[in-house]
Amino acid sequence: SEVPFALAVIALAAQHHTLSISQIVAAQQGGIAHWNMVTNPIATIAGMLAYLGMMMHSPFDVHMAPQEIPVGPPTEYNSSFLVHLQSNRSVFASAKLILFMNLFFGGATSIWEMIIKTFFIFEFCVFVGVVFPRFKVEQSIRWLLQVPALIGVLAVVIYLV
């Protein structure tokens, strides 16, 4: 999932001539017509498809498969280590939501706008997880390297040519 996300970020960097998140957010100010979702929809599609893999929810929840609970972190760590492991996943998920909001959806000017935008970004992940079953490891790698990666390459080519 990192390859398509990196390609989406490279496309945004080529579009805005910077890798600075604050400058990318500043370039999106002025309404929805300036958001990267509208000005660079192909990079947004690649980034959002990569986001599905980055969040490690269904269908990409290979490492924490519900059928394989007798093995893995829930049984290998005691409570103090497990709470750090689980809270780290929550904090990292929040950071990814805010990053995606800033890169593709115009940032936020208030806490309420941030909450609403990140809620809908997260709901995209939940919706896909409900609709699609869990992938096997080879299926998820194959899908991430074919569909979103090719879309990411297309987004980079469009802004570099």
N, C-alpha and C positions, 0 to 999 in steps of 0.2 A: 504493500500500500504506500510505501514511501516513494517509490519510483514515480507513480502518477502524480502524487502530491508535489514532488520536486519539479516535475515538468510543468504543473499548473503554476507554481511559484515562479519558475523561470519565464513563463509566458507573461505573468503579471509584471515581473521585473523588466522585461523587454518593452511592455506597454508603457510603464511609468518611468522607465530609465533609472530605477533605483530598487534596492532591496530593503529600504527602510520601511518598516510597517507604518510608522507615523506619517511618512510622506505618501504612502499608498492610501491610507485612510483620508488624509487631507485632500488628495486628488478626487476622492469619491464624494466630497461634500457638495451640497447643492441640490439634493433630491435624488429620487430613485433612478432618474435617467443617467446619473453619473456613477452609479454603483457598478462594480466589475461584473456583477450578475448580468447587467444589461450591456455594458460596453465590451465585455469579453466573455460571452456565454460559454464558449467551448472550454476555456480554462476553468470556468466555474463547474461545468459538468464533470470534467476530469477530477477536479478537487473534491467535489461532493461524492463521487464514486470512490475515490481514495479514502475519504472520510469514513465510509462504511467499514472498510478494512481496519482503519486506524482505531475505531471505537471498540473493536473486538466483540461486537454484539452479533446475534444471529443475522446472517448466515455465516459469519466469520468467527464464531466463538469456538474455534477448534481447541484451544488450550484449556477451556473451562466447560467442556461438553457436559450437559446435564446427565447423560447416561454413564459418564465415567467418574462419578463423584468419589468412589472408593480410592481413587488415586488422584494425585495432584495436590495443589496447595492447601485445600481445606483439611486434608488428613495428614499432611506432612509437617505443618507448622502448629505450634501451640497458640493459645489465644493472643498473647502479646505480639507475636510476630505476624499472625494472621490479620490482626486489626491494622497494623501498619501497611501490610500488603493491600488490603481492601481499601483503606482510606487513600493510599497512593493512587489507585485506579480511579477513584472518584475525583480527586484533585486534578489529575492529569486529564480526565474527561472534560472538566470545567475549563481548563486551560485551552484545550483543543477547540471547544465550542467558541470561546472568545476569540481565538486566533482566526477561525473560519469566518466569524462575524466581521472581524476587522478586514480580512483580505478580500472577501467576496460580496459582503452585504452592507457596505458603507459605514461600518463602525457604529458607535452609539454616542449620543450626546447626553443621555441620562441613564440612571440605573434601571428605570422601567423599560426604556427602549432596549437596553442590553438584555434584560430578562426575557422580554417578548421575543426578540430575535433569536436568542440562544435556545429558547423553548422550541421554536418552530424548526430550527436546525436539528435539535435532538429528536423531535418528533419524526423527521424524515428518516432517521436511523431506526426508530422504533417501528415505523410503518413498514420499511423494507424487511426488518426482522420478523414481523408478523406474517408477511406475505410469502417469504421464501424460507425453505428449510435450511438446515445447517449444511454447509459444504464440507467435503473432505479436504484434507490439507492440499492434495494435488489439484483439486478442483478450484480452491480459492486462489492458489498461486497462479494457475493457468488463467483464470478469469481476470485477476488483477493485472497480469502482464499483457493480456490481450485487449480487453475492452477499455479500461480507463487509461492505460499507458499509451495506447494508440491515439486516443482522443487528446491526451496531453501532448504527444508529439505533434499532432495536427495544430494544437493551440500555439505551440512554440514556433512552428514553421510559419503560421499566419503572421505572427508579429515580428519574425526575423526577416521575412521576405518583403 
